[in-house]
Amino acid sequence: MALLRPSELARVWELHPKTVYLWIREGRLPAIKTPGAQYRVRTDDARAYCEKNNLPMPRGVARPAGTVAAIRKPGAVQRALVKACKARGTAIVTWPSALEGLLAVAGEEPDVVAIDARCADVKLPDALRALRKNPKTARIPVIVYDAIAKPHSLVRLGASSVAPRGDADEAVRIVLETLEATAGASARRGRG
């Protein structure tokens, strides 16, 4: 669950930050207090408050944030991905074991799967084939990161995109752009 700063809400609502802090202290806008004595507003509370008071919704609150499944032991890319997803209000689920992650992905059906090319317990080509053969996961975009193999061979096996080894920013960019594209496609299908 993402948390929003009162100053972020004030900027979106075009109010002075002190007004938002006043609403929090009066109890009109639910918020939590961090260990550092700072207020944070849960996205669900911000959404409800916006709907109730006819206020514009912050970007991360207004649209579905999506879900990312990251498979592999924590590393630089996964830490950057977790940080970026939390900042945008996107749910991220991580599994250190590729086998556990692949089994969970089939049951949970996230919007995007990010898998480390160096997963040790399952061969990457086998993981990609398994994701593409399962009807529940066949359409889920799969981003392979920290890859040293040639991208075209991974794409041929079922990867949507490939980020090179050691480029955490590129991996995060690809995952978030793919998430935006899948959210846009879902919204267009829903309207059609």
Secondary structure as GFF3:
##gff-version 3
##sequence-region A 1 192
A	DSSP	beta_strand	3	4	.	.	.	ID=ss1
A	DSSP	alpha_helix	6	13	.	.	.	ID=ss2
A	DSSP	alpha_helix	17	26	.	.	.	ID=ss3
A	DSSP	beta_strand	32	33	.	.	.	ID=ss4
A	DSSP	beta_strand	39	42	.	.	.	ID=ss5
A	DSSP	alpha_helix	43	53	.	.	.	ID=ss6
A	DSSP	alpha_helix	59	62	.	.	.	ID=ss7
A	DSSP	beta_strand	67	71	.	.	.	ID=ss8
A	DSSP	alpha_helix	76	88	.	.	.	ID=ss9
A	DSSP	beta_strand	91	95	.	.	.	ID=ss10
A	DSSP	alpha_helix	98	108	.	.	.	ID=ss11
A	DSSP	beta_strand	112	116	.	.	.	ID=ss12
A	DSSP	alpha_helix	124	133	.	.	.	ID=ss13
A	DSSP	beta_strand	142	147	.	.	.	ID=ss14
A	DSSP	alpha_helix	151	157	.	.	.	ID=ss15
A	DSSP	beta_strand	161	164	.	.	.	ID=ss16
A	DSSP	alpha_helix	168	191	.	.	.	ID=ss17
###
